[in-house]
Every structure is written in C-alpha cells, then in structure tokens.
Amino acid sequence: MDKVLTLTMTTPLHSLMKEEQVRKILLPTKNGMEMILYDRAPLFKKIEQGKLTCFYKGGTFRSFFISEGVCEVRENKVSITAQHIVDAHDKEALFHSLEVIKQFSKRASSAYVQSKFQKKIDDLEQLLKLFEEEPLNNLKNKEEI
C-alpha cells in the first residue's frame, strides 16, 4: 500500500485540485515552512502567504503561490482553502485575475464593496511580488517530468 496523502485545494471560485495523491506537502506557516507527511496527527493550521509545494511519487513536485488560508489534515486527507492559489508556472492567470477584479472594483457602488475589492487586489499584487522574487527556472512542473 502506498503511503500517500489525498489533497484537495480550493478557493472561493474553484477547486484547483480534487483528491490528488501526493507524498508530502510543504506549507508556509507563521513559524516557517512545515512538512505534512503520511500518518500525521490531525491538524488545523493557518497558512501564511507564500509558496506551497506538493511532492509526488518518483521525486516530482509542483509549486503554487498561495494567499493566507487554512489547512486541515485528518486521516491522511488534506484540505487547503485560500482566497488565491496560483500555479507557480501560471503568472498569466494571476495577471488575468487581477485585471478582472480591478474592473469589478471600478464598478463598485459603495465604499464598503470597493474596500473588499481593494483587499483582493492587494492580495493578488502580493502574490505577483512572489513571482518576481522566486526564481522559477529551478521548479519542475509535475507534467514536465
């Protein structure tokens, strides 16, 4: 029997991963990076903005930039929920999301709604900074291996 975790990652708009089999997960937390392994005790943890990495059988991995969120681990099932989760190789998707939210923000009818859009814009701009800081040439996408 393979010792794998079943990972689901979601945002309010879509499910990025649904029940994907991974060996381990490296999460950005308040106290630094934390590794989630098979047979881990139950956990409910706040995730900080940063890079999340999923490791697969055979040594391959896939990285994501994530805004603050939460991670729940129970019986080798991992659920990660965040406002924004972007594949580390998909900068264009992040640009597109940012532009769409900026357009909606311009149409906001109240200061309260506009402030909510501004929070989303700020989060996405922070994720864009991570793209600029992170040398992506050493990351390998799961499908490339």
C-alpha positions in Angstrom: 0.0 0.0 0.0 1.4 3.4 -1.0 1.7 5.9 1.8 0.1 8.9 0.2 -2.0 11.9 1.2 -5.2 12.8 -0.6 -5.0 16.6 -1.3 -7.9 18.9 -2.2 -7.1 22.6 -2.7 -9.9 25.2 -3.2 -10.6 28.9 -3.5 -13.9 30.6 -3.3 -14.2 30.5 -7.1 -13.0 27.0 -7.9 -11.4 23.7 -6.9 -7.8 23.7 -8.0 -7.1 20.1 -7.0 -9.6 17.4 -6.0 -8.4 14.3 -4.2 -4.9 14.3 -5.8 -2.5 11.8 -4.4 0.7 13.3 -3.0 3.6 12.0 -0.9 4.1 15.2 1.2 3.2 18.9 1.2 5.4 21.8 2.3 3.3 24.7 3.7 4.3 28.3 4.5 3.2 28.9 8.1 3.8 31.6 10.8 6.7 29.6 12.2 8.3 28.9 8.8 7.8 26.0 6.4 6.0 23.0 7.7 6.0 19.5 6.1 2.8 17.4 6.1 3.6 13.7 5.9 1.6 10.4 5.8 0.0 9.4 9.1 0.3 12.8 10.6 -1.8 13.6 13.7 -5.0 15.7 13.0 -4.2 19.3 12.4 -5.9 22.6 11.7 -3.4 25.3 10.8 -3.3 28.8 9.4 -1.3 29.1 6.2 0.7 32.2 5.5 1.1 33.8 2.1 4.0 32.1 0.3 5.0 29.1 -1.8 3.3 25.7 -1.2 4.9 22.7 -2.7 3.4 19.2 -3.4 5.7 16.3 -3.8 4.7 13.3 -5.8 5.9 9.7 -6.2 9.2 9.5 -8.1 10.5 12.7 -6.8 8.5 15.2 -8.9 6.9 18.2 -7.4 4.5 21.1 -8.2 4.6 24.5 -6.6 1.9 27.1 -6.0 1.8 30.7 -4.7 -0.9 31.0 -2.1 -2.5 33.8 -0.1 -3.3 33.3 3.5 -5.6 30.3 4.1 -6.1 27.2 6.2 -5.0 23.6 6.1 -6.9 20.8 7.7 -5.4 17.3 8.0 -7.4 14.3 9.1 -6.9 10.6 8.3 -4.4 11.3 5.6 -6.8 13.7 3.8 -5.5 17.3 3.4 -7.8 20.1 2.6 -6.3 23.5 1.8 -8.5 26.6 1.4 -7.3 30.1 0.5 -8.6 33.2 -1.2 -6.0 32.7 -4.0 -3.9 29.7 -5.1 -1.9 30.1 -8.3 0.3 27.5 -10.1 3.9 28.8 -9.9 4.1 28.5 -13.7 0.9 30.4 -14.5 1.7 34.0 -14.0 -0.7 34.9 -16.8 -3.6 33.5 -14.8 -2.7 35.8 -11.9 -2.5 38.8 -14.2 -5.9 38.0 -15.6 -7.5 37.6 -12.2 -6.0 40.9 -11.1 -7.4 42.8 -14.1 -10.9 41.3 -13.7 -11.0 42.3 -10.1 -9.8 45.8 -10.9 -12.6 46.1 -13.4 -15.2 45.0 -10.9 -13.7 47.4 -8.3 -14.3 50.3 -10.6 -18.0 49.4 -10.8 -18.5 49.1 -7.1 -21.4 51.1 -5.8 -20.3 51.6 -2.2 -17.1 52.3 -0.3 -17.6 49.1 1.6 -17.7 46.9 -1.5 -14.8 48.9 -3.0 -12.7 48.2 0.1 -13.4 44.5 -0.2 -12.2 44.5 -3.8 -9.1 46.5 -2.8 -8.3 43.8 -0.3 -8.4 41.2 -3.1 -6.3 43.5 -5.3 -3.7 43.9 -2.6 -3.6 40.1 -2.1 -3.0 39.4 -5.8 -0.4 42.1 -6.0 1.5 40.5 -3.1 1.4 37.1 -5.0 2.8 38.9 -8.1 5.7 40.0 -6.0 6.4 36.4 -5.0 6.6 35.6 -8.8 9.2 38.3 -9.2 11.2 37.2 -6.1 11.1 33.4 -6.9 13.5 32.0 -9.5 11.1 29.7 -11.3 13.7 28.2 -13.6 14.5 25.5 -11.0 10.9 24.4 -10.4 9.7 21.4 -12.3 6.0 21.0 -13.1 4.6 17.6 -12.4 3.6 17.2 -16.1 7.1 18.1 -17.4 8.8 15.1 -15.8 
